[in-house]
Every structure is written in C-alpha cells, then in structure tokens.
Amino acid sequence: MTRSHSFTGSSWFFIVGILFISFNLRPAITGIGPLVPYIKEDLGLSNTMAGFLTTLPLLTFATFSLVSARIGRRLGLAPAIGWALVVIFIGTLLRYLPSLLAFFGDGSHGSGDCDL
C-alpha cells in the first residue's frame, strides 16, 4: 500500500518561502570576507579579531544547531522559523552599526541561521 502525498497551495507557498529564505542566507555570511580589510581599518581591529569576526557566525551556527531541534519541537515548526527570521533580521541590522556591536550581529545571524 502506498501513500499519495499531495501538496496544497499553502504547502507550495511554504516551500517557495523556504527556498527564497535559503537563497538570502549564504550571502549574509560569506559576504563579509571581501570587506574584512575595510572593517579592520574602520574599527581598528587586529588580524586575530578580524578572523574571529568571520568565524563567529559559524561558531554560533554550530552551537545553536545543538538546541535548534529542541526549540522547533517546543515552539512548533512555523513559530520557530518565524523567530529565527526575527533573530536573523536583528543580526543583520546590528552588523551595520559602526562599532563592536557588529560582533553581536554576526553571532545572532549565525544563531538564527541554524534554526532554518
């Protein structure tokens, strides 16, 4: 006996939404590499701190990936994705601040990415 899976209009909308979101996650993380010399100059960062700035999203991604499934089960899939998008949005805004708050923006961006 086989099961037939049919997608409703809202299912397709959900899938297309996830695809659009996924297309926008990678540039936000990988886009910082070419800008490192300018960021170092503007903030007066050492090479070590600049390297940490590019590594921070990956570290938070790995850390929060450990608990993202638990968050998804507790909140439900749609609310967890919604909150992850809010965290990514706040992280992206913080990255544009001309101060060390950009580090928090990188961190929150990485933690939001792991839920998606």
Order of alpha helices (4+ residues) and beta strands (2+ residues): alpha-alpha-alpha-alpha-alpha
